[in-house]
Amino acid sequence: MRLGHVIGRVTLSQQDPAYHGGRFLLVQPFGRDQFRGAGMTPLAAGSSLVVYDQLGAGVGHVIGFTEGAEATAPFPEPTPVDAYCAAIVDEIFYQPPA
């Protein structure tokens, strides 16, 4: 699981019935500096990704997301999805190694 910051929503004109009840979010994955408390400055072009969400995360939230085969696990039938929102994060406690 990786952490990311929701920076936007994706609007679809049509969607597969398998995605009913959820939405797609534009997410900026955390880098090493964000765990240390740095701000969420925009990353290089192409570093954000689209994540399917059924939990209700919104712009500004920090989420935990899975990618690859694990992202398809919540669906009862094979569904084409690259990333899935698995958690909405309230707080992050980071203690760097000594």
C-alpha distances in whole Angstrom, upper triangle without the diagonal:
4,7,10,14,15,18,20,21,22,25,26,29,29,26,25,26,23,21,24,23,20,19,18,16,17,14,14,11,11,13,15,18,16,14,18,19,20,21,19,21,21,20,22,22,20,17,16,14,15,13,14,14,16,16,18,16,19,20,19,16,13,10,6,5,5,8,11,12,9,10,14,13,14,17,21,22,20,19,19,15,13,10,10,9,8,9,12,12,16,16,14,16,16,19,19,20,24
4,7,10,13,16,18,19,20,24,25,29,28,26,26,27,24,22,24,23,20,19,17,15,14,11,11,7,8,10,12,14,12,12,15,16,17,17,15,18,17,16,18,19,17,14,13,12,13,12,14,14,17,16,18,15,17,17,16,14,10,8,6,5,6,9,12,14,12,12,16,16,17,20,23,24,22,21,19,16,13,10,11,10,10,10,12,11,15,15,13,15,14,17,17,19,23
4,7,10,13,15,17,19,22,24,28,28,26,26,27,25,22,24,23,19,18,16,13,13,9,9,6,6,9,11,13,10,9,13,13,14,14,12,15,15,14,17,18,17,13,12,12,13,12,14,14,16,15,16,13,14,14,13,10,7,6,5,6,9,11,15,17,15,14,18,18,18,21,25,26,25,22,21,17,15,12,11,10,10,9,9,8,12,12,10,13,13,16,17,19,23
4,7,9,12,14,16,19,22,25,26,24,25,26,24,21,23,22,18,16,14,11,10,6,5,4,5,9,12,12,10,11,14,13,13,12,10,12,12,12,15,16,14,11,9,10,11,10,13,13,16,15,15,11,12,11,10,8,6,5,6,7,11,12,16,19,17,15,19,20,19,22,26,26,25,22,21,17,15,11,12,10,11,11,10,10,12,13,12,15,15,18,19,22,25
4,6,9,12,15,18,21,24,25,24,25,27,25,22,23,21,18,16,13,10,9,5,5,6,7,11,13,13,10,12,15,13,12,11,8,10,10,11,15,15,15,12,10,11,11,11,14,13,16,15,14,10,10,8,6,6,5,6,9,10,14,15,19,22,20,18,21,22,21,24,27,28,27,24,23,19,17,14,14,11,13,12,10,10,12,13,12,16,16,20,21,24,27
4,6,8,11,14,17,21,22,21,23,24,22,19,20,19,15,12,10,7,6,4,6,9,10,14,17,17,14,15,18,16,16,13,10,12,12,13,16,16,15,13,9,10,10,9,11,11,14,13,11,8,7,5,5,6,6,7,10,11,14,16,19,22,20,17,20,22,20,22,26,27,26,22,21,17,16,13,13,10,13,12,10,11,13,15,15,19,20,24,24,27,31
4,7,10,14,17,20,22,21,24,25,24,21,22,20,17,14,11,8,6,6,7,10,12,15,18,17,15,17,20,17,16,13,10,11,9,11,14,13,14,12,9,10,10,11,14,14,17,16,14,11,8,5,6,8,10,11,14,14,17,18,21,24,23,20,23,25,24,25,29,29,28,24,22,19,18,15,16,14,17,16,14,15,16,18,18,22,22,26,26,29,33
4,7,10,13,17,18,18,21,22,22,18,19,18,15,11,9,6,5,7,9,13,15,18,22,21,18,21,23,21,20,17,13,14,12,14,16,15,14,14,10,10,9,11,12,12,15,15,13,10,8,6,8,10,12,13,16,15,18,19,21,24,23,20,22,24,23,23,27,27,26,23,21,18,17,15,15,14,17,17,15,17,19,20,21,25,26,29,30,33,36
4,7,10,13,15,14,17,19,18,15,16,15,11,8,6,4,5,9,12,15,18,21,24,24,21,23,26,24,23,20,17,18,16,17,19,17,16,16,12,11,9,9,10,10,13,14,11,10,8,7,11,12,14,14,16,15,18,18,21,23,22,18,20,22,21,21,24,25,24,20,19,16,16,14,14,13,17,17,15,18,20,22,23,27,28,32,32,35,39
4,7,10,12,11,14,16,16,13,14,14,11,8,5,6,7,10,13,16,20,22,26,26,24,26,29,27,26,23,20,20,18,18,19,17,15,16,12,11,8,9,10,11,14,15,14,13,11,11,14,15,17,16,18,16,18,18,20,22,22,18,19,22,20,20,23,23,22,18,16,14,14,14,14,14,18,19,18,21,23,25,26,30,31,34,35,37,41
4,7,9,10,13,15,16,13,13,14,12,8,7,9,10,14,17,20,23,26,30,30,27,30,32,31,29,27,23,23,21,22,23,20,19,19,16,14,11,12,12,13,15,17,15,15,13,14,17,18,20,19,21,20,21,21,22,24,24,20,21,24,22,21,24,23,22,19,17,16,17,16,17,17,20,21,21,24,26,28,29,33,34,38,38,41,45
4,5,6,10,12,14,11,12,13,12,9,9,11,13,16,20,22,26,28,32,33,30,32,35,34,32,30,26,27,24,24,25,22,20,21,18,15,12,13,12,14,16,18,17,17,16,17,21,21,23,21,23,21,22,21,22,23,24,20,20,23,21,20,22,21,20,17,15,15,16,17,17,18,21,23,23,26,28,31,32,36,36,40,41,43,47
4,7,11,13,15,13,13,15,14,12,12,15,16,20,23,26,29,32,36,36,34,36,39,37,36,33,30,30,27,28,28,25,23,24,21,19,16,17,16,17,18,21,20,21,20,20,24,25,26,25,27,24,25,24,25,26,27,23,22,25,24,22,24,23,22,18,17,17,19,20,20,21,25,26,26,29,32,35,36,39,40,44,44,47,51
4,7,9,12,10,11,13,13,12,12,16,18,21,24,26,30,33,36,37,35,36,40,38,37,35,31,32,29,29,29,26,24,25,22,19,16,17,15,17,17,21,20,21,21,22,25,26,27,25,26,24,24,23,23,24,25,21,20,23,21,19,21,19,19,16,15,15,18,19,19,21,24,26,26,30,32,35,36,40,41,44,45,47,51
4,6,8,7,8,11,11,10,11,14,16,19,23,25,28,31,35,36,33,35,38,37,36,34,30,31,28,28,29,26,23,24,21,18,14,14,12,14,15,18,18,19,19,21,24,24,25,23,24,21,21,20,20,21,21,18,16,19,18,15,17,16,15,12,12,12,15,16,16,18,21,23,24,27,30,33,34,37,38,42,43,45,48
4,5,6,8,11,11,11,12,16,18,21,24,26,29,32,35,37,34,35,39,38,38,36,32,33,31,30,30,28,25,25,23,19,16,15,12,14,15,18,19,20,21,23,26,26,26,24,24,21,20,19,19,19,19,16,14,17,16,13,14,12,12,9,10,11,15,16,16,18,20,23,24,28,31,34,34,38,39,42,43,45,49
4,5,5,9,10,12,14,18,20,23,26,27,31,34,37,39,36,37,40,39,39,37,34,35,33,33,33,31,28,28,25,22,18,17,13,15,14,17,18,20,22,24,27,26,27,24,24,22,21,21,20,20,20,17,15,17,15,12,12,11,12,10,12,13,17,17,16,18,20,23,24,28,31,34,35,38,39,43,44,46,50
4,6,9,9,11,13,16,19,21,25,25,28,31,34,36,34,34,38,37,37,35,32,34,32,31,32,30,27,26,23,20,16,15,11,12,12,15,17,19,21,23,26,24,25,22,21,19,18,18,17,16,16,14,11,13,11,8,9,8,9,7,9,10,14,15,13,15,17,20,22,25,28,31,32,35,37,40,41,43,46
4,6,6,7,9,13,16,18,22,22,26,29,32,33,31,31,35,34,34,32,29,30,28,28,29,27,24,24,21,17,14,12,8,9,9,13,14,15,17,20,22,21,22,19,19,16,17,16,17,17,16,13,11,13,11,9,11,11,12,9,10,10,13,13,11,13,15,18,19,23,25,28,29,33,34,38,39,41,44
4,6,8,11,15,18,20,24,25,28,31,34,36,33,33,37,36,36,34,30,32,30,31,32,30,27,27,23,20,16,15,11,11,9,13,13,16,17,20,23,22,23,20,21,19,19,20,20,20,19,16,15,16,13,11,13,13,14,12,14,13,17,16,14,15,17,19,20,24,26,29,31,34,36,39,41,43,47
4,7,11,14,17,19,23,24,27,30,33,34,31,31,35,33,34,32,29,31,29,30,31,30,27,27,23,20,16,14,10,9,7,10,10,13,15,18,21,19,20,18,19,18,19,20,21,21,19,16,16,16,13,12,14,15,17,14,16,15,17,16,14,13,15,16,17,21,23,26,28,32,34,37,39,41,45
4,7,10,14,15,19,20,23,26,29,30,27,28,31,30,30,28,25,27,26,26,28,26,24,23,19,16,13,10,7,5,4,8,8,10,12,15,18,16,17,15,16,14,16,17,18,19,17,14,14,15,12,12,15,16,16,13,14,12,15,13,10,10,12,14,14,18,21,24,25,29,31,34,36,38,42
4,7,10,13,16,18,21,24,28,28,25,26,30,28,28,26,22,24,22,23,24,23,21,20,16,14,10,8,6,5,7,9,8,9,10,12,15,14,16,14,15,14,16,16,18,19,18,14,15,17,14,14,17,18,18,14,14,12,13,12,10,10,13,14,14,18,20,23,25,28,30,33,35,37,41
4,7,9,13,15,18,21,25,26,23,24,28,26,26,23,20,21,19,20,21,19,17,16,13,10,6,6,5,6,9,11,10,10,10,11,14,14,15,13,14,12,14,14,16,18,17,13,14,17,15,15,18,19,18,14,13,10,11,10,9,9,13,14,14,17,20,23,24,27,28,32,33,35,39
4,6,10,12,15,18,22,22,19,21,24,23,22,20,16,18,16,16,18,17,15,14,10,8,6,5,6,7,10,11,10,8,8,8,11,11,12,10,12,11,13,14,17,19,18,14,16,18,17,18,21,22,21,17,16,12,12,10,10,9,13,13,13,15,18,20,21,24,25,29,30,32,36
4,7,10,13,16,20,20,17,20,22,21,20,17,14,15,12,13,14,13,11,11,7,6,5,6,9,10,14,15,13,11,10,9,11,11,12,11,13,12,14,14,17,20,19,16,18,20,20,20,24,24,23,19,17,14,12,11,12,11,15,15,14,16,19,20,21,24,24,28,28,31,34
4,6,9,12,16,16,14,16,19,18,17,15,11,13,11,11,13,13,11,9,5,5,6,7,10,11,15,15,14,11,10,9,10,10,9,9,10,9,12,12,16,19,18,15,18,20,19,21,25,25,23,20,18,14,12,10,11,10,13,13,12,14,16,18,17,21,21,24,25,27,31
4,7,9,13,13,11,13,16,15,14,12,8,10,8,8,10,11,10,7,5,7,9,10,14,14,18,18,17,14,13,11,11,11,9,10,11,11,13,14,17,20,19,17,20,22,22,24,28,28,26,23,21,17,14,12,14,13,15,15,14,14,17,17,16,19,19,22,22,25,28
4,6,10,11,9,11,14,14,13,12,10,11,10,9,11,12,11,8,7,8,11,11,14,15,19,18,18,15,15,14,13,12,9,9,9,9,11,12,15,18,17,16,19,21,21,23,27,27,25,23,21,17,14,12,13,12,14,14,14,13,16,16,14,17,16,19,19,22,25
4,7,8,6,7,10,11,10,10,8,10,11,10,13,15,14,10,10,12,14,14,17,18,21,20,20,16,16,15,13,12,9,10,10,11,13,14,18,21,19,18,22,23,23,26,29,30,28,26,24,20,17,15,16,14,15,15,14,13,15,14,12,14,13,16,16,18,22
4,5,6,7,9,10,9,11,9,10,11,9,12,14,14,11,12,14,17,17,21,21,24,23,24,20,20,18,16,16,13,14,13,14,16,16,19,23,21,21,24,26,26,29,32,33,31,28,26,23,19,17,19,18,19,18,18,16,18,16,14,15,13,15,14,16,20
4,6,6,7,9,9,11,11,13,14,12,15,18,18,14,15,17,20,20,24,24,27,26,26,23,23,21,19,18,15,16,15,16,18,19,22,25,23,23,27,28,28,31,35,35,33,31,29,26,22,20,21,20,21,20,19,17,19,16,13,14,11,12,11,13,16
4,5,5,7,5,8,9,10,12,12,14,18,18,15,16,19,22,22,25,25,28,27,26,23,22,20,18,18,15,17,17,19,20,21,25,28,26,26,29,30,31,33,37,38,36,34,32,28,25,22,23,22,22,21,20,17,18,16,13,14,11,13,11,14,17
4,5,5,5,6,7,9,11,11,15,18,18,15,15,17,19,19,22,22,25,23,23,19,19,17,14,14,11,13,14,16,18,20,23,26,24,24,27,28,28,31,35,36,34,32,30,26,23,20,21,19,20,18,16,14,15,13,10,12,10,13,12,16,18
4,5,7,10,10,13,15,15,18,21,21,17,17,19,21,20,23,23,25,23,23,20,20,19,16,15,12,13,13,16,18,20,23,26,24,23,27,27,28,31,34,35,34,32,30,27,24,21,21,19,19,17,16,13,14,11,8,9,6,9,9,12,15
4,6,9,11,13,16,16,19,22,23,19,20,22,24,24,27,26,29,26,26,23,23,21,18,17,15,17,17,19,22,23,27,29,27,27,31,31,31,34,38,39,38,36,34,30,27,24,25,23,22,20,19,16,16,13,10,9,7,8,8,12,14
4,7,9,12,15,16,19,22,23,19,19,22,24,23,26,25,28,25,25,21,21,19,15,15,13,16,17,20,22,24,28,30,28,27,31,32,31,34,38,39,38,36,34,30,28,25,25,22,22,20,18,15,15,12,9,10,9,11,11,15,17
4,7,8,12,13,16,19,20,17,17,20,23,23,26,25,28,26,25,22,21,18,15,16,14,17,18,20,23,24,28,31,29,28,32,33,32,35,39,40,38,36,34,30,27,24,25,23,24,21,19,17,17,15,13,13,12,14,14,17,19
4,6,9,11,15,17,19,16,16,19,21,21,24,24,26,24,23,19,18,15,12,13,12,16,18,20,23,24,28,31,29,27,31,32,32,34,38,39,37,34,32,29,26,23,24,22,23,21,18,16,16,15,14,15,15,17,17,21,23
4,6,8,12,14,16,13,12,15,17,18,21,21,24,22,21,17,15,13,10,11,11,13,16,17,20,21,25,28,26,24,28,29,29,31,35,35,34,31,29,25,23,20,21,19,21,19,17,15,16,15,14,17,16,19,19,22,25
4,6,10,12,14,12,12,15,18,19,23,23,26,25,23,20,18,15,13,15,14,17,19,20,22,23,26,29,28,26,30,32,31,33,37,37,35,32,30,27,24,22,23,21,23,22,20,19,20,19,18,20,19,22,21,24,27
4,7,9,11,9,9,13,15,17,21,22,25,24,23,19,18,14,13,15,15,17,19,19,21,21,24,28,27,25,28,30,30,31,35,35,33,30,28,24,22,20,22,20,23,22,21,20,21,21,20,22,21,24,24,26,29
4,6,8,6,8,11,15,17,21,22,25,25,24,21,19,16,15,17,16,17,18,18,20,19,22,26,25,23,27,29,29,31,34,34,32,29,26,23,20,19,21,20,23,22,21,21,23,22,20,23,21,24,23,25,28
4,6,6,8,12,15,18,22,24,27,28,27,23,22,19,19,20,19,20,21,20,21,20,22,26,26,24,27,30,31,32,35,35,32,29,26,23,20,20,22,22,25,25,24,24,26,26,24,26,24,27,25,28,30
4,6,8,11,14,17,20,23,26,27,26,23,21,19,19,21,20,20,21,20,21,20,21,25,26,23,26,29,30,30,34,33,30,27,24,21,19,18,21,22,25,25,25,25,27,27,26,28,27,30,28,31,34
4,6,8,11,14,18,20,24,25,24,22,21,19,19,20,19,19,19,18,18,16,18,22,22,20,23,26,26,27,30,30,27,24,20,18,15,15,18,19,22,23,23,24,27,27,25,28,27,29,28,30,33
4,7,10,13,17,19,23,23,23,20,19,17,17,18,16,16,16,15,16,14,16,20,20,19,21,24,25,26,30,29,26,23,20,17,14,14,17,17,20,20,20,21,23,23,22,24,23,26,25,27,30
4,7,10,13,15,19,20,19,16,15,14,14,15,14,13,14,13,14,13,16,19,19,17,20,22,22,23,27,27,24,21,18,15,13,12,14,14,17,18,18,18,21,22,21,24,23,26,25,28,31
4,6,10,13,16,17,17,15,15,14,15,15,14,13,13,11,12,10,13,16,16,13,16,19,19,20,23,23,21,18,15,12,9,8,11,12,15,16,17,18,21,22,21,24,24,27,27,29,33
4,7,10,13,15,15,13,13,13,15,14,14,12,13,10,11,10,13,15,15,12,14,17,17,17,21,20,18,15,12,9,8,7,9,10,14,15,16,18,21,23,22,26,26,29,29,32,35
4,6,10,12,12,11,12,12,14,13,12,10,10,8,9,9,11,14,13,9,12,14,13,14,18,18,17,13,12,8,7,5,5,6,10,12,13,15,18,20,20,24,24,28,28,30,34
4,7,9,10,10,12,14,16,14,14,11,12,9,10,10,12,14,13,9,10,12,11,11,15,15,15,11,10,7,8,6,5,6,9,12,13,16,19,22,22,26,26,30,31,33,37
4,6,7,7,9,12,14,12,12,10,11,9,11,13,15,16,14,11,12,13,11,12,16,17,17,14,14,11,12,9,6,5,8,9,10,14,16,19,20,24,25,29,30,33,36
4,6,8,11,14,16,14,15,12,13,12,13,15,17,17,15,12,13,13,10,11,14,16,17,14,15,13,14,12,9,7,9,10,11,14,17,20,22,25,27,31,32,34,38
4,6,9,13,14,12,12,10,11,11,14,16,19,19,17,14,15,15,12,14,17,19,20,18,19,16,17,14,10,7,8,8,8,11,14,17,19,22,24,28,30,32,36
4,6,10,12,10,12,11,13,13,16,18,21,22,20,17,18,18,15,17,20,22,22,20,20,17,18,15,12,9,11,10,9,12,14,17,19,23,25,29,31,34,37
4,7,9,6,8,8,10,11,15,17,20,22,19,16,19,19,17,18,22,24,24,21,21,17,17,14,12,8,10,9,7,10,11,15,17,20,22,26,28,31,34
4,6,6,9,9,13,14,17,19,22,24,22,19,21,22,20,21,25,26,26,23,22,19,19,16,14,11,14,12,9,12,13,16,18,21,23,27,29,32,35
4,6,9,10,14,15,18,20,23,25,24,21,23,25,23,24,28,29,28,25,24,20,20,17,16,13,16,14,12,13,14,16,18,21,23,26,28,31,34
4,7,10,13,15,19,20,24,26,24,22,25,26,24,26,30,31,30,27,26,22,21,18,17,14,16,14,11,11,12,13,15,18,20,23,25,28,31
4,6,10,12,16,18,22,24,22,19,22,23,21,23,27,28,28,25,24,21,20,16,15,11,13,10,7,7,8,11,12,16,18,21,23,26,29
4,7,10,13,16,20,22,19,18,21,21,20,23,26,28,27,25,24,20,18,15,13,10,11,9,6,5,8,9,9,13,15,18,20,23,26
4,6,10,13,17,18,16,14,17,18,16,19,23,24,24,21,20,17,15,12,10,7,7,6,4,5,9,10,11,14,16,19,21,23,27
4,7,10,14,16,13,12,15,15,15,18,21,23,22,20,19,16,14,10,9,6,6,5,6,7,11,12,11,14,15,19,20,22,26
4,7,10,12,10,8,12,12,12,15,19,20,18,16,16,12,10,6,5,4,5,7,9,10,14,15,15,18,18,21,22,24,28
4,7,9,6,5,9,10,11,13,17,18,16,15,14,10,8,6,5,7,7,10,12,14,18,19,18,20,20,23,24,25,29
4,7,6,5,8,10,12,14,17,17,15,13,11,8,6,4,7,9,10,13,16,17,21,22,21,23,23,26,26,27,30
4,5,6,7,10,12,13,16,15,13,12,10,8,6,7,9,12,13,16,19,21,25,25,24,27,26,29,28,29,33
4,5,6,7,10,11,13,13,10,10,10,9,8,9,10,13,13,17,20,22,26,27,26,28,28,30,30,31,35
4,5,5,8,10,13,13,12,12,12,10,9,8,8,11,10,14,17,19,23,24,23,25,25,28,28,29,33
4,6,7,9,12,12,11,9,9,7,6,5,5,8,9,12,15,18,21,23,23,25,26,28,29,30,34
4,6,6,9,9,7,6,7,6,8,8,8,11,11,15,18,21,24,26,26,29,29,32,33,34,37
4,6,8,9,9,9,11,10,11,11,9,12,11,14,18,20,24,26,26,28,29,31,32,33,37
4,7,9,10,10,12,11,12,11,9,10,9,13,16,19,22,25,25,28,29,32,33,34,38
4,6,7,7,10,10,12,12,10,13,13,16,19,22,25,28,28,31,32,35,36,38,41
4,7,8,12,13,16,16,14,16,16,19,22,25,28,31,32,34,35,38,39,40,44
4,6,10,12,15,16,15,18,18,21,24,27,31,33,34,36,37,40,41,42,46
4,7,9,12,14,14,17,18,21,24,27,31,33,33,36,36,39,40,40,44
4,6,10,11,11,15,16,20,22,25,29,31,31,34,35,38,38,39,43
4,7,10,11,14,16,20,22,25,29,31,30,33,34,37,37,38,42
4,6,7,11,13,17,19,21,25,27,27,30,30,33,33,35,39
4,7,11,13,16,18,20,24,25,25,28,27,30,30,32,36
4,7,9,12,14,16,20,22,21,24,24,27,28,29,33
4,6,9,12,14,18,20,20,23,24,27,28,29,33
4,6,8,11,14,16,17,20,21,25,26,28,32
4,7,10,13,15,16,19,20,23,25,27,30
4,6,9,12,13,16,18,21,23,25,29
4,7,10,11,15,17,21,23,25,29
4,6,7,11,13,17,19,22,25
4,7,10,13,17,20,23,25
4,7,10,13,16,19,22
4,6,10,12,16,18
4,7,10,13,15
4,6,9,12
4,6,9
4,6
4
